[in-house]
Amino acid sequence: MQINFTQIFQDSLNFMRNQRKSVLIFIGIFVVAQLINQLVSVPLPSLGNNPNPSQQDIINALSKVEPTALIGSFVFQQLLMSFIATFGIATIHHISQQNQNPINQGLMLTLRRFLGVVVLDIFMSLPLLFGMVDVVSSFLSKNAHSPLAFVSMVFGLFFFVRLCLSPVHYIASNQSIGQSALQVWRAGVKRNGILIIYALITYLLLPLLVNSVGAILGTSFLSVIFGILVALFQLFILVFTYRFYSLFMKA
């Protein structure tokens, strides 16, 4: 089955127009999550007015950050957004299945499957995380052209892209964590190109579009509008992801 991304975009927009109540609920949830993330975020030290800071400047700035607080804040924010994303996918799944009370059903499904989603998120992200650590280590050690760091990063990206739909499959199916990862991996055999396009859209192009809108709005008053737009884009990405997943696994 040929996957038409233009059609997926159109179907996703139609879905959101037809499910206005659920859309408003999740926009509210995402906006509240943004406020919570701002409250728990750890401010990073300024590098001053130097447009081209040296490696030593970066190291000195990072040394002023409390690692425990920074890691704790990051983990909390990731878990919060992962829970909301799981809730969103679960609700979209129940709406697509035409089940009654999709919000309530989605929440119950989220509570049952969230731990497995976290495990899959960690599993598919670990190689990429190790690759990023290698790249940063090479940069800080002034060995920015390390072939090992480059290979590690490429493998991490490949592994992440191949398994990026496994949490969605785990939510939407009755399969175990291992079965979900294996099923998605098998579905991606000889179909890396379509997964790369999906990953570029959801992890790069749409976030860049959101950031561009934020840069245009700028002012504190318009930042409220920007927060709502971010929430709308975040929900659209979930709908787009579920629509893509449904077609990808059927093909």
URURBEL-V320936 format. One line per field, one symbol per residue. ss: DSSP state (A for helix, B for strand, O for the rest). phi: phi as a letter, one per 40 degrees, with the letter a starting at -180 (. if undefined). Layout:
ss=???
phi=???
//
This chain:
ss=OOOOAAAAAAAAAAAAAAOAAAAAAAAAAAAAAAAAAAAAOOOOOOOOOOOOOOAAAAAAAAOOOOAAAAAAAAAAAAAAAAAAAAAAAAAAAAAAOOOOOAAAAAAAAAAAAAAAAAAAAAAAAAAAAAAAAAAAAAAAOOOOOOAAAAAAAAAAAAAAAAAOOAAAAAAAOOOOAAAAAAAAAAAOOOOAAAAAAAAAAAAAAAAAAAAAAAAAAOOAAAAAAAAAAAAAAAAAAAAAAAAAAAAAAAO
phi=.ccbccccdcccccdcccbccccccccccccccccccccccbcccccgcccbccccccccccccccdcccccccccccccccccccdccccccccccfccfcccccccccccbcdcccccdccccddccccccccccccccgbcbcccccccccccccccccbcccccccccbccccccccccccccccgbcdccccdccccbbcccccccccccccgcccccccccccccccccccccdccccdcccccc
//
